[in-house]
Amino acid sequence: MVERRPTLGLLAHLVLILGVAAVVFPVYITFVASTHTAADVVQAPMPLLPGDKLIENYAAAWHGGGSGAGSTAAVGRMMTVSLVSALIIALGKIAISLLSAFAIVYFRFPLRHFFFWAIFVTLMLPVEVRIGPTYKVVADLGMLNSFAGLTVPLIASATATFLFRQFFLTVPDELVEAARIDGAGPLRFFKDVLLPLSATSMAALFVIQFIYGWNQYLWPLLVTTDEAMYPVVIGIKRMIAGGDAQNEWNIVMATAMMAMVPPALVVLLMQKWFVKGLVDTEK
């Protein structure tokens, strides 16, 4: 039993408050910078209270067409590209991993364990390691500056395959036998039994993979040269050019604040499913 000591509780709360402050303060500074003029942001010291340019700055960032030295692409378009790419990556990873894990666990074919470990070994070969040949293939197929080029090389997931395989191994054999007696084929068993049982795991993986897809930087940096196909993370990078006086830091910070909203909403809206999918052992 844990003893309740006032001093220990106070210390724990103090540590938590300091941790929250360390995380929230940079976000607060970003928000404050997004509500001032560019001249106010670069002055020393920068104001620490919100200004009166919030609507103006966010509208300018959303619609694009600023006067900074870097990219002036519309953030609305960039966030659409990021959203579509993140959804394709997250849903694609889950779909492919579910099917591959289902095949490895429930079908008996030669070298199935070899194929599983071949998939698992690809964890040591992320896209950053194989970026040269992957870019060559994408370029030869004419997939640069396209959603296919942004998502297809990132859509497979050995981690998700491993997690689904481990879960499928815990499904009682009695369910398989009952489905077989009822005349259910493999696909019906997969759809009516395994998918409902995997709902919490899929939700947890969706959150992780959505944020992974949203935050992609290196790969989109290589395969996108057209402003119309910039994800928002690349858009922020392209907006920064030259010295402080040449950048509209207020617009950059407004873009950064808007870029935080979709992944934060996904985490908040799916928090219950996310936690349950990670810690719930009673499937």
Secondary structure, DSSP 8 states (H G I E B T S, - for coil): -----HHHHHHHHHHHHHHHHHHHHHHHHHHHHTTS-HHHHHSSS--SS--S-HHHHHHHHHH----SSS----HHHHHHHHHHHHHHHHHHHHHHHHHHHHHHHH---TTHHHHHHHHHHGGGS-TTTTHHHHHHHHHHTT-TTSHHHHHGGG---HHHHHHHHHHHHTS-HHHHHHHHHTT--HHHHIIIIIHHHTHHHHHHHHHHHHHHHHT--HHHHHH--SGGG--HHHHHHHH--SSGGGS-HHHHHHHHHHHHHHHHHHHHHTHHHHHHHHH----
